[in-house]
Amino acid sequence: MKWETALWMVACSLLASLPRGQLDATCHAFVGETVVLPCTSSPPGELALSKSMLYWQIGTKLVHFFQNGHDSLEGQDKKFHDRTSLFLDQMKHGNFSLKISNVQLGDDAEYSCIYRQTESHQTKKSTIKLNVSAPRIEEPPSPSEQNQIPSGGSMDVPSLAVLPLSFLLLVPLGLWHL
């Protein structure tokens, strides 16, 4: 067996054995909304963020990067500039969720959340699918639709005109007594 083949087999087995942080999820958002892509881990205690890395990416595009206790956004894809954030106060408890503001149609993709502790070399990965839809625009009814009387049976129409006619018939006949 060639050494390249052996190396490839080892790499594939390592990738396949990566533990998952959680089950994969699917999120939905409309253009212009804010969405939170979930990514969590259940640490036995507080995580040492100063010795960890968190990658959010789409394929090889960097969406958000957190390293050694701080955001490191120099290599961030330009279309996500000033639109992503993490829940920094919750990260030490295992919440690595990503908030994306002003969602765009181009954000529709499969995102990877990869958390790595540098000391223990433990890596956790989760994949989240974001489906983005154009906003729903409801058209107001046309003026002709607004002025139409709804169709229905005779019970829908008030019968106020019947009362005066009955009254007029009863009075001349002398059947009206108080």
C-alpha positions in Angstrom: 0.0 0.0 0.0 1.3 3.4 -0.9 1.9 5.9 1.9 -0.5 8.4 0.2 -3.3 5.9 0.4 -2.5 5.0 4.0 -2.5 8.7 4.9 -5.8 9.3 3.2 -7.4 6.4 5.0 -6.2 7.7 8.4 -7.5 11.2 7.6 -10.9 9.9 6.6 -11.2 7.7 9.7 -10.3 10.7 11.9 -12.9 12.9 10.2 -15.5 10.2 10.5 -14.8 9.8 14.2 -15.2 13.4 15.2 -17.8 13.6 17.9 -20.9 15.7 17.3 -21.8 18.6 19.6 -25.5 18.0 19.0 -27.8 16.6 16.3 -27.9 18.5 13.1 -30.6 21.2 12.9 -32.5 23.2 10.3 -33.4 26.9 10.8 -35.7 29.1 8.8 -35.6 32.9 8.4 -37.0 35.6 6.1 -34.8 38.2 4.4 -34.0 41.0 6.9 -34.7 39.0 10.0 -32.2 38.0 12.7 -31.6 34.3 13.2 -29.7 32.2 15.8 -28.0 29.0 14.5 -27.8 26.7 17.5 -24.5 24.9 18.5 -24.1 23.6 22.0 -21.9 21.3 24.0 -22.3 19.8 27.4 -19.1 20.5 29.2 -18.5 18.8 32.6 -17.6 22.3 34.0 -16.7 25.7 32.7 -14.8 25.8 29.4 -11.4 27.5 29.3 -12.1 29.9 26.4 -8.6 31.2 26.5 -7.4 27.8 25.3 -10.0 27.1 22.6 -11.1 27.9 19.0 -14.5 28.2 17.5 -15.0 28.2 13.7 -18.3 28.9 12.0 -18.0 28.3 8.3 -19.7 27.5 5.0 -17.5 25.1 3.2 -14.1 26.9 3.3 -15.7 30.4 3.8 -15.1 31.8 7.3 -18.3 33.1 8.8 -17.1 33.8 12.3 -13.9 32.8 14.2 -13.2 32.9 17.9 -9.8 32.2 19.3 -8.1 32.4 22.7 -11.0 34.2 24.3 -11.6 36.8 21.6 -13.3 37.3 18.2 -10.8 37.1 15.4 -12.6 38.3 12.3 -9.7 39.4 10.0 -10.4 36.4 7.7 -14.1 36.7 7.8 -16.0 36.5 4.5 -17.0 40.1 3.6 -20.7 39.4 3.2 -20.9 38.6 6.9 -19.0 41.7 8.1 -20.8 43.4 11.0 -23.7 40.8 10.9 -22.5 38.0 13.1 -22.0 37.6 16.8 -21.6 35.0 19.5 -23.2 34.8 23.0 -19.9 35.6 24.8 -21.4 35.4 28.3 -22.7 31.9 27.6 -19.8 30.3 25.7 -18.0 29.1 28.9 -21.1 27.0 29.5 -21.1 25.4 26.1 -23.3 27.8 24.0 -21.5 28.4 20.7 -24.6 29.6 18.8 -24.2 32.2 16.1 -26.5 35.1 15.6 -26.8 36.5 12.1 -28.5 39.9 11.7 -30.1 41.2 8.5 -30.4 37.8 6.9 -29.9 37.8 3.1 -30.9 35.2 0.5 -27.2 34.4 -0.1 -27.0 33.3 3.6 -29.1 30.2 2.7 -26.5 27.4 3.2 -25.2 24.6 5.4 -23.1 26.0 8.2 -20.5 24.1 10.3 -19.8 24.9 13.9 -16.4 23.5 14.9 -15.2 23.8 18.5 -11.7 22.8 19.4 -9.9 22.8 22.8 -6.2 23.4 22.0 -4.8 21.6 25.1 -6.8 18.4 24.9 -7.1 18.5 21.1 -10.8 17.6 21.5 -12.9 18.7 18.5 -16.7 18.9 18.3 -18.6 19.6 15.1 -22.2 20.3 14.3 -23.9 21.1 11.0 -26.8 23.5 10.7 -28.9 24.2 7.6 -30.2 27.7 7.2 -33.2 28.1 4.8 -33.8 31.7 3.8 -37.0 32.9 2.2 -37.9 36.2 0.6 -40.3 38.3 2.8 -44.0 37.7 2.2 -45.7 40.8 0.8 -49.4 40.9 1.3 -51.2 43.0 -1.2 -54.0 45.2 0.1 -57.4 44.5 -1.4 -58.4 46.5 -4.4 -61.0 49.3 -4.0 -63.7 47.2 -5.8 -63.1 44.3 -3.4 -63.4 46.6 -0.3 -66.8 47.8 -1.3 -68.4 44.5 -2.2 -71.2 43.1 0.0 -70.4 39.6 1.1 -72.6 37.0 -0.6 -74.7 34.8 1.7 -78.2 33.6 2.5 -81.1 35.8 3.4 -80.3 35.3 7.1 -77.2 37.4 6.6 -79.2 40.5 5.7 -81.0 42.3 8.5 -84.8 42.3 8.1 -85.6 45.8 9.5 -87.9 46.7 6.6 -90.4 43.9 7.6 -91.2 45.4 10.9 -92.8 48.7 9.7 -94.9 46.8 7.1 -96.3 44.4 9.8 -97.0 47.3 12.1 -98.9 49.2 9.3 -101.1 46.1 8.6 -101.9 45.5 12.3 -102.9 49.0 13.2 -105.7 49.5 10.6 -107.2 46.1 11.3 -107.6 47.1 15.0 -105.4 44.2 16.2 -103.0 46.5 17.9 -103.7 46.6 21.6 -101.5 47.9 24.4 
